Amino acid sequence: MLKVNSGILKPTEGMVKCNGNVVPMLELGSGFDMDLTGRENIYLNGAILGYSKDFIRSEYDKYWSSPRFHRDIF
């Protein structure tokens, strides 16, 4: 399903609609550094993908304050 969502594979039925950018991080081979906090890992991987610190901060703050964060993390 992740590969279909990221555009690596095409769905056999139906369609997938994505709003915004999708980056297949598993295909990039990026992982998490266990010596870093979750926040530090987010900034590190965002930087690897070429996002500015201001953009990462903006998106992180929006996501952190949303009810979806608590549903996805906990």
C-alpha positions in Angstrom: 0.0 0.0 0.0 2.8 2.4 0.8 4.3 1.8 -2.7 1.0 2.5 -4.3 0.5 5.7 -2.3 4.0 6.9 -3.2 3.6 6.2 -6.9 6.1 3.4 -7.1 3.4 0.8 -8.0 0.2 1.4 -9.8 -3.1 0.2 -8.2 -4.7 -2.9 -9.8 -8.1 -1.4 -9.2 -9.4 2.1 -8.5 -7.3 5.1 -8.1 -5.1 6.9 -5.5 -5.4 10.7 -5.0 -2.6 12.4 -3.1 -2.7 16.1 -2.0 0.7 17.6 -1.7 4.1 15.9 -2.0 4.7 12.3 -1.3 8.3 11.0 -0.7 8.9 7.3 -0.5 11.3 7.4 2.4 11.6 3.6 2.6 12.9 3.6 -1.0 15.4 6.3 -0.1 16.8 4.0 2.6 16.6 6.7 5.2 16.1 5.5 8.7 16.0 6.9 12.2 19.0 7.5 14.4 18.3 5.9 17.8 20.6 8.5 19.4 18.3 11.4 18.3 14.9 12.4 19.6 11.9 12.0 17.4 11.9 15.7 16.7 15.6 15.6 15.8 15.0 12.7 13.4 12.2 14.6 11.7 14.5 17.6 11.1 17.3 15.4 10.0 15.2 13.5 7.4 13.6 16.7 6.3 17.0 18.2 5.7 18.1 15.1 3.7 15.0 15.6 1.5 16.0 19.2 0.9 13.3 21.0 3.0 14.2 24.3 4.7 14.3 24.5 8.5 11.5 27.0 8.4 9.3 24.7 6.3 10.0 21.7 8.6 9.2 23.8 11.7 6.0 25.0 10.1 4.8 21.5 9.2 5.9 20.0 12.4 4.1 22.6 14.5 0.9 22.1 12.4 1.0 18.4 12.8 2.0 18.4 16.5 -1.0 20.6 17.4 -3.5 18.5 15.4 -5.7 15.7 16.9 -4.3 13.4 14.1 -0.9 13.4 15.7 -2.2 11.9 18.9 -4.2 9.3 16.9 -1.2 8.3 14.8 1.4 8.3 17.6 -0.5 6.8 20.6 
